[in-house]
Amino acid sequence: MERVVDARGLACPQPVIQTKRALETLGPDGELVAIVDNEVARDNVLKLARSLECATSVQEQGNEYYIHIRKEGLPATQLNVHQGQVLLVAAATLGRGAEELGSILMRSFFYSLSESEVLPRRILFLNSGVQLCCQGSPVLESLLALEQKGVEVLVCGTCLDYYHLKEKLCAGSVTNMYTIIEHLMAAEKVITL
């Protein structure tokens, strides 16, 4: 009997994450059906399944897509913390443009990162990015999950002081610009948001 993942009405990246979680619980040669209601979700779920070397087929019924996925020797999930990668977060929103959209994108980014098997070694927060590590942050749960997976979260103390947030810090530990520079210069790869 196939397992069903009903991802209709869910915003990106939820259909992919729910499908991935379901695949991880299936035994060898297990099967599932992911149901989505838009082409973007359909394409993203198919990309996930194919990247995991699963067999796929799609049935379209009205405005819904039934994606049949068969696991074929899917390798065991392993976390992969890249020791040389550092993520630098210098703003509370992602990208330029509408602030509301930037906030939605940042929340989606950190949630997706917390669900990923490939993780940076460190995440450095400065300027308004420090707000993401504090009480009331929309990404706080994801940051705590990343810390549990071994990602080091460092937050600029000067920036926390500037925004009067030091007492509201909930994720990560306070650091200084000297240490931030050391980590940036020692990193094999720096990804800036």
LUMVORO-640534 format. One record per residue (C-alpha): residue number from 1; chain; x, y, z. Coordinates in nm, 2 decimals, always signed. Layout:
N
rec k:NUM, c:A, xx:X, yy:Y, zz:Z
...
//
This chain:
193
rec k:1, c:A, xx:+0.00, yy:+0.00, zz:+0.00
rec k:2, c:A, xx:+0.13, yy:+0.34, zz:-0.10
rec k:3, c:A, xx:+0.18, yy:+0.61, zz:+0.16
rec k:4, c:A, xx:+0.01, yy:+0.94, zz:+0.08
rec k:5, c:A, xx:+0.16, yy:+1.29, zz:+0.14
rec k:6, c:A, xx:-0.11, yy:+1.54, zz:+0.09
rec k:7, c:A, xx:+0.07, yy:+1.87, zz:+0.02
rec k:8, c:A, xx:-0.22, yy:+2.06, zz:-0.14
rec k:9, c:A, xx:-0.24, yy:+2.42, zz:-0.04
rec k:10, c:A, xx:+0.11, yy:+2.42, zz:+0.12
rec k:11, c:A, xx:+0.36, yy:+2.70, zz:+0.04
rec k:12, c:A, xx:+0.71, yy:+2.63, zz:-0.09
rec k:13, c:A, xx:+0.92, yy:+2.45, zz:+0.04
rec k:14, c:A, xx:+0.67, yy:+2.25, zz:+0.25
rec k:15, c:A, xx:+0.57, yy:+2.00, zz:-0.03
rec k:16, c:A, xx:+0.93, yy:+1.91, zz:-0.09
rec k:17, c:A, xx:+1.01, yy:+1.88, zz:+0.28
rec k:18, c:A, xx:+0.71, yy:+1.67, zz:+0.37
rec k:19, c:A, xx:+0.78, yy:+1.44, zz:+0.07
rec k:20, c:A, xx:+1.15, yy:+1.41, zz:+0.18
rec k:21, c:A, xx:+1.05, yy:+1.32, zz:+0.54
rec k:22, c:A, xx:+0.81, yy:+1.06, zz:+0.41
rec k:23, c:A, xx:+1.07, yy:+0.90, zz:+0.18
rec k:24, c:A, xx:+1.31, yy:+0.88, zz:+0.47
rec k:25, c:A, xx:+1.07, yy:+0.67, zz:+0.67
rec k:26, c:A, xx:+1.01, yy:+0.42, zz:+0.39
rec k:27, c:A, xx:+1.20, yy:+0.10, zz:+0.36
rec k:28, c:A, xx:+1.38, yy:-0.02, zz:+0.05
rec k:29, c:A, xx:+1.15, yy:-0.02, zz:-0.26
rec k:30, c:A, xx:+0.89, yy:+0.17, zz:-0.06
rec k:31, c:A, xx:+0.63, yy:+0.38, zz:-0.25
rec k:32, c:A, xx:+0.44, yy:+0.70, zz:-0.19
rec k:33, c:A, xx:+0.21, yy:+0.94, zz:-0.36
rec k:34, c:A, xx:+0.26, yy:+1.31, zz:-0.31
rec k:35, c:A, xx:-0.04, yy:+1.52, zz:-0.40
rec k:36, c:A, xx:+0.02, yy:+1.89, zz:-0.49
rec k:37, c:A, xx:-0.20, yy:+2.16, zz:-0.65
rec k:38, c:A, xx:+0.04, yy:+2.36, zz:-0.86
rec k:39, c:A, xx:+0.31, yy:+2.31, zz:-1.12
rec k:40, c:A, xx:+0.59, yy:+2.46, zz:-0.92
rec k:41, c:A, xx:+0.53, yy:+2.22, zz:-0.63
rec k:42, c:A, xx:+0.50, yy:+1.93, zz:-0.88
rec k:43, c:A, xx:+0.83, yy:+2.02, zz:-1.04
rec k:44, c:A, xx:+1.01, yy:+2.07, zz:-0.71
rec k:45, c:A, xx:+0.89, yy:+1.73, zz:-0.57
rec k:46, c:A, xx:+1.00, yy:+1.56, zz:-0.90
rec k:47, c:A, xx:+1.34, yy:+1.72, zz:-0.87
rec k:48, c:A, xx:+1.38, yy:+1.59, zz:-0.52
rec k:49, c:A, xx:+1.27, yy:+1.24, zz:-0.61
rec k:50, c:A, xx:+1.50, yy:+1.23, zz:-0.91
rec k:51, c:A, xx:+1.80, yy:+1.37, zz:-0.71
rec k:52, c:A, xx:+1.74, yy:+1.07, zz:-0.47
rec k:53, c:A, xx:+1.74, yy:+0.83, zz:-0.77
rec k:54, c:A, xx:+1.37, yy:+0.74, zz:-0.72
rec k:55, c:A, xx:+1.14, yy:+0.63, zz:-1.00
rec k:56, c:A, xx:+0.86, yy:+0.88, zz:-1.06
rec k:57, c:A, xx:+0.54, yy:+0.91, zz:-1.26
rec k:58, c:A, xx:+0.28, yy:+1.19, zz:-1.25
rec k:59, c:A, xx:-0.10, yy:+1.18, zz:-1.30
rec k:60, c:A, xx:-0.28, yy:+1.50, zz:-1.35
rec k:61, c:A, xx:-0.64, yy:+1.52, zz:-1.22
rec k:62, c:A, xx:-0.80, yy:+1.86, zz:-1.27
rec k:63, c:A, xx:-0.58, yy:+2.11, zz:-1.09
rec k:64, c:A, xx:-0.40, yy:+1.85, zz:-0.88
rec k:65, c:A, xx:-0.09, yy:+1.64, zz:-0.95
rec k:66, c:A, xx:-0.05, yy:+1.29, zz:-0.81
rec k:67, c:A, xx:+0.33, yy:+1.22, zz:-0.80
rec k:68, c:A, xx:+0.40, yy:+0.85, zz:-0.76
rec k:69, c:A, xx:+0.75, yy:+0.79, zz:-0.62
rec k:70, c:A, xx:+0.92, yy:+0.46, zz:-0.58
rec k:71, c:A, xx:+1.23, yy:+0.43, zz:-0.36
rec k:72, c:A, xx:+1.50, yy:+0.23, zz:-0.53
rec k:73, c:A, xx:+1.79, yy:+0.17, zz:-0.29
rec k:74, c:A, xx:+1.77, yy:+0.53, zz:-0.15
rec k:75, c:A, xx:+2.09, yy:+0.59, zz:+0.05
rec k:76, c:A, xx:+2.07, yy:+0.66, zz:+0.42
rec k:77, c:A, xx:+2.04, yy:+1.02, zz:+0.52
rec k:78, c:A, xx:+2.35, yy:+1.17, zz:+0.67
rec k:79, c:A, xx:+2.41, yy:+1.52, zz:+0.78
rec k:80, c:A, xx:+2.70, yy:+1.68, zz:+0.60
rec k:81, c:A, xx:+2.84, yy:+1.98, zz:+0.79
rec k:82, c:A, xx:+3.09, yy:+2.15, zz:+0.56
rec k:83, c:A, xx:+3.38, yy:+2.26, zz:+0.78
rec k:84, c:A, xx:+3.50, yy:+2.53, zz:+0.55
rec k:85, c:A, xx:+3.16, yy:+2.70, zz:+0.47
rec k:86, c:A, xx:+3.05, yy:+3.01, zz:+0.65
rec k:87, c:A, xx:+2.71, yy:+3.18, zz:+0.60
rec k:88, c:A, xx:+2.71, yy:+3.56, zz:+0.66
rec k:89, c:A, xx:+2.37, yy:+3.71, zz:+0.74
rec k:90, c:A, xx:+2.38, yy:+4.09, zz:+0.74
rec k:91, c:A, xx:+2.01, yy:+4.17, zz:+0.72
rec k:92, c:A, xx:+1.68, yy:+4.06, zz:+0.87
rec k:93, c:A, xx:+1.53, yy:+4.01, zz:+0.53
rec k:94, c:A, xx:+1.65, yy:+3.83, zz:+0.22
rec k:95, c:A, xx:+1.71, yy:+4.02, zz:-0.10
rec k:96, c:A, xx:+1.62, yy:+4.37, zz:-0.21
rec k:97, c:A, xx:+1.27, yy:+4.48, zz:-0.27
rec k:98, c:A, xx:+0.95, yy:+4.44, zz:-0.07
rec k:99, c:A, xx:+1.04, yy:+4.40, zz:+0.30
rec k:100, c:A, xx:+0.74, yy:+4.17, zz:+0.36
rec k:101, c:A, xx:+0.86, yy:+3.94, zz:+0.08
rec k:102, c:A, xx:+1.21, yy:+3.95, zz:+0.21
rec k:103, c:A, xx:+1.09, yy:+3.84, zz:+0.55
rec k:104, c:A, xx:+0.90, yy:+3.55, zz:+0.40
rec k:105, c:A, xx:+1.20, yy:+3.44, zz:+0.19
rec k:106, c:A, xx:+1.43, yy:+3.46, zz:+0.50
rec k:107, c:A, xx:+1.19, yy:+3.24, zz:+0.70
rec k:108, c:A, xx:+1.17, yy:+2.99, zz:+0.41
rec k:109, c:A, xx:+1.55, yy:+2.99, zz:+0.36
rec k:110, c:A, xx:+1.63, yy:+2.91, zz:+0.72
rec k:111, c:A, xx:+1.35, yy:+2.65, zz:+0.75
rec k:112, c:A, xx:+1.48, yy:+2.48, zz:+0.43
rec k:113, c:A, xx:+1.84, yy:+2.50, zz:+0.56
rec k:114, c:A, xx:+1.74, yy:+2.34, zz:+0.89
rec k:115, c:A, xx:+1.58, yy:+2.05, zz:+0.69
rec k:116, c:A, xx:+1.89, yy:+2.01, zz:+0.47
rec k:117, c:A, xx:+2.16, yy:+1.74, zz:+0.50
rec k:118, c:A, xx:+2.42, yy:+1.98, zz:+0.37
rec k:119, c:A, xx:+2.50, yy:+2.25, zz:+0.63
rec k:120, c:A, xx:+2.75, yy:+2.53, zz:+0.68
rec k:121, c:A, xx:+3.00, yy:+2.51, zz:+0.97
rec k:122, c:A, xx:+2.91, yy:+2.85, zz:+1.10
rec k:123, c:A, xx:+2.64, yy:+3.12, zz:+1.05
rec k:124, c:A, xx:+2.76, yy:+3.47, zz:+1.14
rec k:125, c:A, xx:+2.49, yy:+3.74, zz:+1.21
rec k:126, c:A, xx:+2.56, yy:+4.11, zz:+1.20
rec k:127, c:A, xx:+2.38, yy:+4.44, zz:+1.14
rec k:128, c:A, xx:+1.99, yy:+4.39, zz:+1.14
rec k:129, c:A, xx:+2.06, yy:+4.02, zz:+1.08
rec k:130, c:A, xx:+2.11, yy:+3.98, zz:+1.46
rec k:131, c:A, xx:+1.73, yy:+4.04, zz:+1.50
rec k:132, c:A, xx:+1.68, yy:+3.69, zz:+1.36
rec k:133, c:A, xx:+1.85, yy:+3.53, zz:+1.66
rec k:134, c:A, xx:+1.64, yy:+3.71, zz:+1.92
rec k:135, c:A, xx:+1.30, yy:+3.66, zz:+2.09
rec k:136, c:A, xx:+1.01, yy:+3.68, zz:+1.85
rec k:137, c:A, xx:+1.22, yy:+3.60, zz:+1.54
rec k:138, c:A, xx:+1.03, yy:+3.41, zz:+1.27
rec k:139, c:A, xx:+1.34, yy:+3.19, zz:+1.21
rec k:140, c:A, xx:+1.43, yy:+3.12, zz:+1.57
rec k:141, c:A, xx:+1.30, yy:+2.76, zz:+1.57
rec k:142, c:A, xx:+1.51, yy:+2.68, zz:+1.26
rec k:143, c:A, xx:+1.82, yy:+2.84, zz:+1.41
rec k:144, c:A, xx:+1.78, yy:+2.63, zz:+1.72
rec k:145, c:A, xx:+1.74, yy:+2.32, zz:+1.51
rec k:146, c:A, xx:+2.06, yy:+2.41, zz:+1.31
rec k:147, c:A, xx:+2.25, yy:+2.45, zz:+1.64
rec k:148, c:A, xx:+2.14, yy:+2.10, zz:+1.75
rec k:149, c:A, xx:+2.28, yy:+1.97, zz:+1.42
rec k:150, c:A, xx:+2.62, yy:+2.11, zz:+1.50
rec k:151, c:A, xx:+2.61, yy:+2.45, zz:+1.32
rec k:152, c:A, xx:+2.78, yy:+2.72, zz:+1.52
rec k:153, c:A, xx:+2.57, yy:+3.04, zz:+1.54
rec k:154, c:A, xx:+2.77, yy:+3.36, zz:+1.62
rec k:155, c:A, xx:+2.60, yy:+3.70, zz:+1.68
rec k:156, c:A, xx:+2.77, yy:+4.04, zz:+1.67
rec k:157, c:A, xx:+2.77, yy:+4.19, zz:+2.02
rec k:158, c:A, xx:+2.80, yy:+4.55, zz:+1.89
rec k:159, c:A, xx:+2.50, yy:+4.50, zz:+1.67
rec k:160, c:A, xx:+2.29, yy:+4.35, zz:+1.95
rec k:161, c:A, xx:+2.39, yy:+4.66, zz:+2.16
rec k:162, c:A, xx:+2.29, yy:+4.89, zz:+1.88
rec k:163, c:A, xx:+1.94, yy:+4.74, zz:+1.85
rec k:164, c:A, xx:+1.91, yy:+4.70, zz:+2.23
rec k:165, c:A, xx:+1.86, yy:+4.32, zz:+2.19
rec k:166, c:A, xx:+2.14, yy:+4.16, zz:+2.39
rec k:167, c:A, xx:+1.90, yy:+4.05, zz:+2.67
rec k:168, c:A, xx:+1.66, yy:+3.90, zz:+2.40
rec k:169, c:A, xx:+1.92, yy:+3.68, zz:+2.24
rec k:170, c:A, xx:+1.78, yy:+3.32, zz:+2.21
rec k:171, c:A, xx:+2.00, yy:+3.15, zz:+1.95
rec k:172, c:A, xx:+2.37, yy:+3.15, zz:+1.91
rec k:173, c:A, xx:+2.64, yy:+3.32, zz:+2.12
rec k:174, c:A, xx:+2.77, yy:+3.67, zz:+2.13
rec k:175, c:A, xx:+3.09, yy:+3.74, zz:+1.94
rec k:176, c:A, xx:+3.29, yy:+4.04, zz:+1.82
rec k:177, c:A, xx:+3.41, yy:+4.17, zz:+1.49
rec k:178, c:A, xx:+3.77, yy:+4.04, zz:+1.54
rec k:179, c:A, xx:+3.63, yy:+3.68, zz:+1.57
rec k:180, c:A, xx:+3.39, yy:+3.74, zz:+1.27
rec k:181, c:A, xx:+3.69, yy:+3.85, zz:+1.06
rec k:182, c:A, xx:+3.89, yy:+3.54, zz:+1.17
rec k:183, c:A, xx:+3.62, yy:+3.31, zz:+1.07
rec k:184, c:A, xx:+3.56, yy:+3.48, zz:+0.74
rec k:185, c:A, xx:+3.93, yy:+3.48, zz:+0.65
rec k:186, c:A, xx:+3.97, yy:+3.12, zz:+0.75
rec k:187, c:A, xx:+3.66, yy:+3.00, zz:+0.56
rec k:188, c:A, xx:+3.71, yy:+2.81, zz:+0.23
rec k:189, c:A, xx:+3.38, yy:+2.95, zz:+0.12
rec k:190, c:A, xx:+3.16, yy:+3.24, zz:+0.24
rec k:191, c:A, xx:+2.80, yy:+3.27, zz:+0.14
rec k:192, c:A, xx:+2.65, yy:+3.61, zz:+0.20
rec k:193, c:A, xx:+2.28, yy:+3.68, zz:+0.24
//
